[in-house]
Amino acid sequence: MRRILRRSILLGAALAATALSAQDASDSTIRTPEIPDESCLEPPPAAAQPVAEAPPVLLDGLGYAGLEPDSDHEQARAWFAQGVRLIWAFDEAEAIRAFQQAQRLDPDCAMCFFGEAWARSPTLNLRPRTEELPAARAAARSALALSEGVSDRHRLLIQAMVLRTGTGDEFRDAAYANFMENLALRQPDSDTIAVMAADARMIAADDLRPGSLPQRLLERVMARNPGHGGAIHFYIHLTDWIDRQHLAAPHADRLARIAPAASHLIHMPSHSYYGVGRYADAAAANVAAIAADKAFISRVRPPRTDYRYYLQRHNMHFAINSALARGDGATARSVAEQYRAEYLAGTVEQSSRLLGSSVWYLRGLHDTVDAVLDLPEPDHALDKAMRHYARGEALARRGDADAVRAEAAAIAVLRDGAESPSLGRGGDMLAEVAQHVLEGRAAMLGGRHETAERAYRAAMEAQLRARFGNDPPLFWYSVRRSLAAALLAQGDHRGARNQLHASLRSWPNDPLALYALALADRAGGDEEAAARNLARARAVWAGDVTEVPLTRI
């Protein structure tokens, strides 16, 4: 279907090469658009000068731990458990602080040092983490030195971490995955080992397929321990990679309840929801995650990390696009205001501008036409292009074909002019899609349906060529549905139906595609299918879907 390479599951293309220091190692689970390496996305700015750290705080509501330390110290055990919970929730920076607090309370706790080594090791989203290797190796060796008298299971886990941190210049991910898989097969009663083994193989492997050992391990754990948040978290990732999001959706429904204080675990279900077309749920999950993260920061005052900063950006982008997918302008507007304040003020990174295109989509689709036309021209080329797109969508709502065509032409001039290098390759690909969409809108409004078909086909091909992904996408909808609308306007209901079925395979439950499909079904004389698809569209769309004309599908 539509999934992009798993290596693109990072917090943002700008973070692909960002390493976390020993004190600055939080994580999140992000699928970003796949943008060519030569795009102009820049790395994040250097961190601000360090400030005095607030001490870590013990919290409720972080979910399931499932691993006990070799300590009788009550508070050390509590901090160790919090560290494990934070690893399941991909907040390694706070996990490290929790394990270090446990070490201070019980310096003889071998597993407390194991936990620190684990928290500093590669994750599904943070690789290779070579800058963490010296500290991870030191912690693993400290655990080994303290391991006399620990249980056999603890000793094996410590040995696994010693193997993983090795003696070379890189983490030994493949050897660690092999060790953990063998351990999981020998100790099938351990949920923690099973989940760690699945995680290890997912980190080490690029070619997982349906039915893989990680999938079987995670499904076994969830069947006997439905509250294991780590298992659900990794299973959502896995089913995303193999394009089987429907498998994770029932488990995703439990995850936020399991860990109401872990913002990332609140967010994670949105990946499954978006993948199966539950756009309202995807938006709601991200709105809740944004609020939970702000509450966590207010309570814990964690060290500022680029990773946490970009995690919140991802949540906001995800919420806006999920809301736009179902015509929910109110939710999109509320989150867009936060995004503008936090990521589009002052010095703005190119990656934030790209994701911030969703703010322009919101304006063009849901602000009043006059308000959009009154927006001042921005300074940056990408923002200029997206402003033209927003103006074009607003003018399409007014029915002004010539004015829409002029906005498309302005994008074309920008792409070919002196400012084009500022777009970057990713920005140019996005602007190309937007340009052709507006050309199609203008042609549809003018009754030139064959011209609209050519423009929308060019937009669709540009969108597919860009491989922006769909979780969530850089461009807000599947342009293939607009191509279908142009075909339908020409009376080609069979061609329209074919395009819509293809679109819905990539964008399940897209309400406007379902509505167009109902129109195509009716044109073909299949009233039963038309009624069924119209009912589906009405169930998903935030307003009256029948009020959306073909010119805006």
N, C-alpha and C positions, 0 to 999 in steps of 0.2 A: 504494500500500500504506500504510505507516504513517509515512513520514518527515515530519518537521516542517520548518518554513521554515528555509532555510539561514542566515538571519540569526541563528538561535539557536545557531549553532555557536560557542559561547564557553565559557570555562572555568567559568562559573557565572553564573547570572543576576545575582549580586551583582557580577560583574566586567564586565558589559556596558558600563558607562561608565567603567571603570578605565583610566587612561592610564599609560603607563610613562615615567618620566623618562629623560633621556639616559643615566643611569648604571644604570637599573633597567628593562631592556627584554626580559626573557626571554619566551618564548611557548610555547604548547602547542596541541594540536589537540583541541578538545572539542566534543561535541554535548550541549547541556543540555536539560532539559525546558523546553518553552515555557510560561512562566508569565506571566500578564497583567502589564502594566507597573505596575498599581496594587497588585500584591502587596506584602507587607511585607518582601521581601528587601532587606536593607540593603547599602550598599556596604561593602567591606572596611575595616577600621580603618586609621587612619593608620600609616604605616611607623614602626618604631622609630627611635631616634636612630642616625644612620649610625656605623658603626665602620670602622676602618682596613681597606681592601681588601687581600686577599691577591693577589699577582701572578697573572696567568693562567698556565695550565699546558698545555703541548703534550701531546696525548693520542693514543694509537692507538685504533682501533676505532670511529671516528665515521663510517666509510663513505666514499662516493665524493665527490670534489670536482668535477672536470671543467672547471675554469676556471683558467688560469694568469695570473699577474700580469706586469706589465712591469718585472720586477726580476731582477737577477742575484744578489742577496743571498740566500744559501741559507736563512738563518733567516727572513728576511722572506717568502720564498716559502712556507715551512712554515706560518707564521702566517696568511698569506693563505688557503692551502688549508684550514686549520682553520676560518677564518671562513666560508668557503663551505659546508663540511660542516655547520657549526652552523646556518646558514640553512636548509639542507635539512631539518635536524632540529628546526626551530622553537625554537632557543635563541638568540634575538637578543641578549640581554644579553651572553652570552659571545662571540657573533660580533663584537659591537662592540669588545669588549676585544681580541679576536684581531686585528682589522683595525687598531686603534690601535697594538698592539704592532708590527705590520708597518710602520706609518708611522714609528714611532720608529727602527726599524732601517734603513729606506730612505725618507727624507722626499721623495724624488723619484718614488716609485712612484704613478702616477696611479690605477691600479686598486685600490690599497690604500685610497684615499679613496673611490673608487667603491663598494667593498665596505661601507664604513661607512654611506654614504648608503643603500645597498640594505638594510642591516640595520635602519636606523631607519625604513624606509618601511612602509606598511600591509601587513598579511598577511591570510591567510584568516580569522584569528581576532582580529586587533588592528586595528580601524578606528574612527575615522579617523586616529588617531595624530597629530593636529594639533600636540600638544605637542612632537613630535619633528621637526616640519617645519623650524624654524630650523637645527638642527644638521645635519639631512639635507641641506638646501639648501647650507649652508656646505661640507659634505664633497663634494657633487657639483660645486660650483664650484671647489673646490681640485683635484678630479680633472681638470676641464676645463682649468684653468690649466697643469696638468702634462702635458697630452695630446699635445703636439707630439712627433712621432716614434713614437707608439704605433701598433700595427697598426690596419688598417681596422676589424676586428671590435671591438677594444677601444674605438676612437673612437665607434663606433655605440652601444655599450653605455653609454658615458659620456654621450653625447648623450641617450639614452633616460632616464637618471637625472636629467639637467638638466631635461628636459621634465617628468618626473614631479614634481620638487620645485618647478618653476615660479616664479612671482613673486607669487602670490596668497596667500590665507589657508588654502588646503587643498591636499592632494596632488591631482594631476591624474590620477586613476586611469584614467579612460576614455581619455584621450589617450595615456597610457603603454601601455595594453593595445593600442590600435590600432597604435602604433609597433612594439611587440614582435611582434604577429601578422604585420605586413608584413615585418618583419625575418626572422621564422622562415620565411615563405614564400620569401623571396629567398635565404636561406642554409639550405636543408634538411639540410645535412650537420652542423649544429651541434646536438648534444643539449642543451647548456646553454641556448641561445637558445630552443629548442623548449619546454623545461620552464619557463623564465622567462615565455615568452609564454602558456603555458597557465595558469600561476599568475596572471599579470596579468589575464587575462580572467575567471578565476574570482573574483578580488577585485572586479572592476568590474561583473560581471553578476549578476543575480538570477534569470534565466530560462533557464539552461542546459538543454538537452534531450539525450536520447541521440543520439549521432552528431555532437555539436558539434565545432568545431575543437579546443578544448582536449582533448577525448577522443581525437581522431585524432592529435594531436601526441604526447600521452603514450603512446599505444599504439605509435606508431612508434618512440619512444625505447626503450621497454622491449623491443621486438622485437629491436633491434640492440644494446642495452646493458642486459642484464637486471640488472646490478648498480647501476643508477642509483637510489639510495635516494630522492632528491628526486622523481623521476618516479613511483615507487611510492607514496610518501607522498601526493602530490597526487592520484594516480589513486584511492586509497582514498577520499579526500574526495569526488572527483567521482562515483564510483559510488555512494557513500552518498546524495548529493543526488538522483541520478536513479533511485535505488532499483534498482540493478543490482549489488548487492554481490558476487554470484557471479562477476562479471567480474574483480574485484580479488583474490579469495581465492587463486588460484595465485601471484600476485605477492606477496601478503601473506606467504605461507609463506617467502619469501626474505628479507624485510626485516630481521628480527631478526638473521639471520646476517650480513647486510651491515654492520650497524652495532651490534655488541654492547655498545658503551659509550654509545650514545645512547638514553637511557631512553625518550624520546618515540617514536622509531622502533621500539623494542621494543613499546611500547604500541599503536601504530597498527593493526597487524593485527587487534586485538581488535574494531575497528569492523566489519571485513569478517566476522570469525568470528561475531560476535553476529548480524549481518544474515542469515547463512545457517544459523544454528542450531548452530554449533560452540561450544557453551557451555563445554565443558571447555577448549578451546583459548583462548577469550576470557579465562577466568579465569586460565589459566596465563600468558598474555601479560602480563596486568596484574600478577600476582605477580612476574614477572621484571622488569617495568618499575619496580616499587617498589624492588626490590633494587638495580637498576642506578642509579636516581636517588640512593639513599643512598650507593652506592659513589662516584658522581660527586661528590657533595657532600663526602664524606670526602677525596677526592683533590684536588679543585680548590678547595674552600672558596669558592664563588662568592658574590657579594653577594646578600643575601637579597632576593628579589623576591616580591611577592604572586602573580605569575603562576606561578612555580615551586611556591609553597606550594599553590595551588589545583590545579595539575596533579596533584600527588601525591594530593590529596583525590579528584580525579576517578578516578585509577587505582584507588584503594581502593574507591570506590563501585562502579566497573565490575566489579572482581574479586568483590565480595560478591554483587552481583546475578547475575553470570554463574554463580557457584557455586550460588546458590539455585535458578536455573532448572533445574539438573540434580540437585537434591537432595544436593549435596555440602556437608554441614554442616561438615566438618572445615576445608576451605579457607575457607569463609565465616567461620567462627569465628576462624581465625588472623588474617585481615585485619581483621575487625571489632574485635579487640582493639587493633590498631594505630590504627584509625580513632578509637576511643574515646579513646585516649591523646593523640592529636595534634589532634583537631578537636572533641571533646566535653568537654574539661576546661577549667575556668576559665570565662572569658567566652566564650560560644558564639554565633556568628553564626546568624541565621535560615536562611541558605542551607545551612550545615553541619548544622543540625538537620533540614532537609528531606531532604538526602541521607543523613543519619544514621538516617533511618527504616529503612534496610536493616539496621542493627544490631538494631533491635527485631524486624524480620521474622525475622532469624536466631534470636533468642532464642525467639520464639513457635513456630517451626517445628522447632528442633533442640535447645534446652536441655531439661532434664527439666521436667516439669510443675511439680513442687514448687519448683524453682529459679525458674521464671518467676513463680509465685504469691508468692514471697518477695521479689520485687524491690520496693524502696521506691518510694513515689509521688514522681515528680520535681516540680520547681517550675514548669516551663514548660508552657503549655497543649498545645503540639504534642507534647511528650514524654509528657504525660499521655494524650493520645489514642492515641499509638502504643503506650504500655504497655497500655492497655485492649485494643488489637488483639492484641498479643503474648499477653496472658492469654487472650483469646478463642480464638486458634489453639491454644494449649496445652490449654485445656479441651476443645476439639473433639477433640483426640487422646485425651482421657480419655472422651469420649462424653457429656459433661454438657451437654445442650441448654439447660437453664434457666440455667446459669451463663454459657454463651456468649451467650445472649440478654441477660443482665444487662450484660455487657461492651459489647455493641452499644448498649444503652440509655444506658450511661454516656457513650459517645462522643456520642450525640445530645444529651444534656444539656449536655455541654461545648460543643458547637457552638452551642447556643442560649443559653448562659449568659453570665455577666459576663466570663468569660475568653476568649470567642470572638474579640474583636479581636486577641488575642495570637497566634491561629493564623495570621493573615494570610490572604489569599485563596488562595494556593497551599496552605497548610496545611489550610485548611478543605476544599478540594477533595480533598486526600489523605484527610482524616478521613472525608469523606462516602463515599468508595469503601470505606474500611476498615469503616465502620459497616454498610453494606449487605452486604458480604461476610460479616460475622459474623452478620447476620440470616439470610442464606442458609444458613450453616453450621448455625445452631441449628434452622432449619426442616427441613433435611435430616436432622439427627440425630433429630428428633421425628417423621419420616415425613410431614411436611406438604410434599409436593413441589411443589404448586402455589404455596404461599406462598414456598418457596425460589426457584422460578422468578421470581416477581415481585421478590424481593429481589435476586437476582443480575442480573436485567435492569436494575434501578435502579443497581446498582453498575457494570455495564458501560456504561450510558449516561453515568454520572458520569465514568467513566474516559475515555471517548471525548470527552466535552464538555471535560474538563480539558486534553486534548491534551498529556499529559505526555511524549510522545515514547516512544522505545523503544531508546535507544542510549546508556546503558541507561535503563530507565524509572524514574520515581519510585516507582510501585507495582510490585511485583516480578513479577507475572504477568498474563496476559490473563484477565480475569474472564469473558470470553465462554466459556471452557472450563467454568467452573462452571455457567453457564447451560445449557450442553449436558448437563452431568451431571444437572441437575434435570429436564431434558426426558427424558433417558434413564431416569431413575428412574420417570417417569410412563409409560414404554413408547413414547415418541415417538422411535424410533430415527432416523427420517428428519429430523425437526427437529434432533435432536442432531447428526447427521452434517453438516447444513448449517452449523450454528453452529461446529462443529469445523473444517471446511474453511476457513471465514472466519477463524477464530482462527489457524490454521496459516499462512495467507497473511501475516498480520502478525507472527507469532512462529514462524518456520520451525523445524521439528524439536523443538517443545516436547514433552518426553517424556510428560507427563501428558495432554496433548491427544491425542497419538498412542495412548496406552493407552485413553483414553475412546473414541477413534475405533475401535479394535479391538473394544471392547465393543459399540459401535453396529453395526459391521459384522456381528458374530456375531449380534446380535439380529435383524438383517435377513436372516440366512441366507447371508451372503457369507463363508464360512470362509477362502477364499484371501486376501481383503483383510484379514480379521481377523488371520490369521497374519503377514502382511506388516507390518502396522502394529504389532503386538505386538513383532515382532523389532526394528523401528526404535526403539520406545520402550525396550526393554531395552538397546539399544546406547548410548543416550544417558543414561539414568537411572543415578545413582550406586549405588543399591541395587536391591532387588527391586521393580520397579514394580507387580507384581501385588498387593503388600501394601497399596497405597494404596487406601482405600475411596472410593466415589463421594462420600461426605460430605466428603471433603477434596480433591477435584479441583476 
